[in-house]
Amino acid sequence: MLVPLTREAFEQIIPPIATGPQYAHYWGKLRDVLRKLLISVVALTVFWLIGKLLGPGGQTVKLIFDIIAGLYWLWSPVFWASIRNGTYRRLPYSGFWRGEVLDVFITEELVREEQNVNKWGELVVIENRERRINIEVGDQEGFRATVQAPVKRIYKGIVPGQIAEMLILSKQPDLSRIDKITDVYLPQYNLWVGDYPYLRRDVFKEVRTELGGSPRNTTRRRPPTTKRRKRLD
């Protein structure tokens, strides 16, 4: 099932400014917060040095930059989430897609590399890997896509055959080629799966209800015969 959405509906589902879940995603863990605080401290130090060079005449400008730098840890999640949302909002066409889970499997993915110097003065690259769940979804039109997310206990109940819903985005008016997909909604358990919460979940649920999907609907529906859509690259 693929239903084209109006631009107005799409812009409500993926807003320009970060939602609460998006802010929380970029807020991160304690380690990420400490990194943001360190950036704020470094930026404040740099602007303090610049202020010394500018003298009394640049104090107003310095104060503005001090506020921006000092609050980087607070506003940066909004900024980075809004940038990420913008990459999706630039695509002109979207549609509500309903298919099913085809496969579920676990992989270990490289999420970060760190460089340290050991006691012999040698540079050592440390790879930080994370176990991630992979949900392959598809429909009877031949469309296939895989969504990844960090492993959580609540995902244990996901099995092939369950209804899966999401937004697809395209540069083509007929949505014949899919350029991007969002996080996936599994209505049977009211679960969201994805690396990043692109969607305003309350608005998405309103849209799916208007299109005939009850909050707990898990009945398979044969998708209508439409032009074959290309697999997501």
ZIZIPE-V47411 format. One record per residue. SS is DSSP state (H for helix, E for strand, C for the rest). Layout:
ss=SS
ss=SS
This chain:
ss=C
ss=E
ss=E
ss=E
ss=C
ss=C
ss=H
ss=H
ss=H
ss=H
ss=H
ss=H
ss=H
ss=C
ss=C
ss=C
ss=C
ss=C
ss=C
ss=H
ss=H
ss=H
ss=H
ss=H
ss=H
ss=H
ss=H
ss=C
ss=C
ss=H
ss=H
ss=H
ss=H
ss=H
ss=H
ss=H
ss=H
ss=H
ss=H
ss=H
ss=H
ss=H
ss=H
ss=H
ss=H
ss=H
ss=H
ss=H
ss=H
ss=H
ss=H
ss=H
ss=H
ss=H
ss=C
ss=H
ss=H
ss=H
ss=H
ss=H
ss=H
ss=H
ss=H
ss=H
ss=H
ss=H
ss=H
ss=H
ss=H
ss=H
ss=C
ss=H
ss=H
ss=H
ss=H
ss=H
ss=H
ss=H
ss=H
ss=H
ss=H
ss=H
ss=H
ss=H
ss=H
ss=H
ss=H
ss=H
ss=H
ss=C
ss=C
ss=C
ss=E
ss=E
ss=E
ss=E
ss=E
ss=E
ss=E
ss=E
ss=E
ss=E
ss=E
ss=E
ss=E
ss=E
ss=E
ss=E
ss=E
ss=E
ss=E
ss=E
ss=E
ss=E
ss=E
ss=E
ss=E
ss=C
ss=C
ss=C
ss=C
ss=C
ss=E
ss=E
ss=E
ss=E
ss=E
ss=E
ss=E
ss=E
ss=E
ss=E
ss=E
ss=E
ss=E
ss=E
ss=E
ss=E
ss=C
ss=C
ss=C
ss=C
ss=C
ss=E
ss=E
ss=E
ss=E
ss=E
ss=E
ss=E
ss=C
ss=C
ss=H
ss=H
ss=H
ss=H
ss=H
ss=C
ss=C
ss=C
ss=C
ss=C
ss=E
ss=E
ss=E
ss=E
ss=E
ss=E
ss=E
ss=E
ss=C
ss=C
ss=C
ss=C
ss=C
ss=C
ss=E
ss=C
ss=C
ss=E
ss=E
ss=C
ss=C
ss=E
ss=E
ss=E
ss=C
ss=C
ss=C
ss=C
ss=E
ss=E
ss=E
ss=C
ss=C
ss=C
ss=C
ss=C
ss=C
ss=C
ss=H
ss=H
ss=H
ss=H
ss=H
ss=H
ss=H
ss=H
ss=H
ss=H
ss=C
ss=C
ss=C
ss=C
ss=C
ss=C
ss=C
ss=C
ss=C
ss=C
ss=C
ss=C
ss=C
ss=C
ss=C
ss=C
ss=C
ss=C
ss=C
ss=E
ss=C
ss=C
ss=C
